[in-house]
Amino acid sequence: MFKIGILGPGKIAHKMAETVRQMEDTVIWAVGSRSLERSRQFAQAYGIARAYGSYEALVADKDIDMIYIATPHSCHFENMKLCIAYGKHILCEKAFTLNASQAKEILYLAKEAGVMCAEAIWTRYLPSRQMIREAIDSGMIGRPVSLTANLGYVLTSVDRVMDPALGGGALLDVGVYTINFALMAFGEDYDTIISKAIFNRQGADVSDGITITWEDGKIAVLHASALAITDRNGIIYGSQGYLVSHNINNCGQIDIYDLNRKLVETRKVPQQITGFEYQVEACHRAIVQGRLECPEMPHKSIIEVMEIMDEIRRQWRYRYPCEQ
């Protein structure tokens, strides 16, 4: 039985708990919060055996195989260091850290400690990723030339997104998905990045525009928003047609069109619990195989994405208050 501990029983942790409850040979063994009462409520809701009133007590539980970190972005760095100190394998919610420097330190410490460390950017683990890759490689849309991708939700009432002190803003919360979509489609050997953002009164970025180019002439135009709902589509344009990924956050369907904008094929993704199960399964496989990273989202790619977001914020002249 693969036993997972949840560090931080926030909104996204509920989705993970609901997912694991429907998986085989995997269980949420314990939950830890800075509030024992909150841990107990979460544990009761999902039939979890153990509830702890501190993160330290959670990671000290010798029966836990892996810790799933579901705290605000600003906490990930310290939370992962705590897990590594106790020799616990890690699946940390996106964005992995606040910046590439933190990511590099964590991955170095994890390697030194022999700890498997993965980022919970679930789109990297979903079957739709390979399906999109196969559609592009098949030549059905010809030579890929450009793509657009957007992801937006009305998140103005979500404190951790609106507060820069918590690593809030559209970039780390939703923009990271658009960047990953572009890299999955066109590769990580990008050439240039240009970005602009709109900020709220608290100083968090709430609408982002990002353009990435590649040396072979490909271009990606990305939009992320914490102010408005968007169609969430990713569209890859080629010399013989185009491909539409419906919802880059969790693609449910891929449509392929020809030069006459005629739908020529629809590909449905496999049925799933929530989609979170794929990253859990990937982590379990990596641990069983003695790997320190998941091939679906290797450490090199974690750092690559963080470096892209660092460059984007450099262009904005923007730092999080909690960054040293």
Disulfide bonds with the S-S distance in Angstrom:
none
